[in-house]
Amino acid sequence: MLDIRLLREQPDLVKQRLATRDAKLVSAVDEILACDQKRRSAETRLQQLQADRKRISKEIGAKKAKGEDTTEIEAQVRALGTEMTELENETKQLDAAQRTLLLNVPNLPHDQCPVGTTAEDNPVVRTWGEKPAFAFTPKSHVDLGKDLGLLDFERATKISGSGFALYTGQGARLERALINFLLDLHTREHGYGEVSPPFLVNSDALVGTTQLPKFEEQQYRCERDDMYLVPTAEVPVTNLHREEILRQEQLPIRYAAYTPCFRREAGAAGLGTRGLIRIHQFDKVELVKITTPETSFAELESLTANAEKVLQLLGLHYRVIELCTGDIGFGSAKTYDIEVWAPGQNAYLEVSSCSNFGDFQARRMNLRFKNAEGKNQFAHTLNGSGTALPRLFVALTETYQQADGTIAIPEALRGHFGAERIG
């Protein structure tokens, strides 16, 4: 959530930065400021009435002490009370309206974020490795999964509907091995503390990490309990310190967590592809950081490097792109996407999105720390996939397929998988 003081003091700057996302957002600034002016005017009037009532009440006391009639002046106090009640209700309504408006305005892109309108404008920052060459036509993970008994989409559809996957046999074993490999790498070598959070969260948690109210339709909601299935571990993990004041020496805090993730946006009619590329439920290991403002962008670089290390150890060709202002996520100030090459798809697939949210999420969560001067300050939050499993599964199986129909297991993964080959 943006700081209302920033909108008041530098409205032109806010408009300019938001316009790089979408020119339509400029009008939202004026709407928020108009609401803010009404709210502040109502509060000022309420404070004046409170002072008047206090003053008149003293006059009543003085008059009664002298035996004078106070009927008329007491009527004035009652009238003031009625107006004050109306103003109190008005300020509450305006305060709620202002908060709703602020919750629906995205973060300001970082001033060095590349300006653009679509994904076509995202610059490639770097690449690693080379696309694998095959002496045969590489199969897709769907065909490999069927031939080797790794995946069963038909039975997944039978029990859950379209857009779900069932891992079977060595496919299920590979998925489990990848999860353990990722968690071990990030906790043992990259310094993240492992947590295993609940897979159901309340609405406050989703508001804190920006999924609500803007993206309500994308969430899986358990209406009877007013709970939501997690769309990513970012939600429960970032909220671990909601409504807390941390000590500066505690920062940065780094967490790694595995959860399944549940997303409605992959609606069955709009999947548009076969296999694991876009599904409703998938596994992911998430990386979360809570930092000081001074260190957050350096921490973003190291977080991205941590996610890249996964692909380097597995020997998978990838590229890193920086998202432009028109393609960056709602709450992010700066984002790198890591895209791995999948030979069977003949395409790059996003396996990680690493973002710095600045204090945008922290304001929504009231997550602060006491700085060196002893003042409470909003922390900066970051997260990134370390990585998402389905597309990693796709890239790995398609990259390491062999001419004899088997799949080699990268050396870094063999200890977790327990074998050198599938098939």
Secondary structure, DSSP 8 states (H G I E B T S, - for coil): ---HHHHHH-HHHHHHHHHTT-GGGHHHHHHHHHHHHHHHHHHHHHHHHHHHHHHHHHHHHHHHHTT---HHHHHHHHHHHHHHHHHHHHHHHHHHHHHHHHHTS-----TTS---SSGGG--EEEEES-----SS----HHHHHHHHT-B-HHHHHHHH-TT---B-THHHHHHHHHHHHHHHIIIIIS--EEE---SEE-HHHHHHTT-TTTTGGGS-EETTTTEEE-SSTHHHHHGGGTT-EEEGGG-SEEEEEEEEEE-STT-GGG--SSTTSS-SEEEEEEEEEEE-TTTHHHHHHHHHHHHHHHHHHTT--EEEEE--TTTS-TT-SEEEEEEEEETTTTEEEEEEEEEE-TTHHHHHHT-EEE-TTS-EEE-EEEEEEEEEHHHHHHHHHHHSB-TTS-EE--HHHHHHHSSSEE-
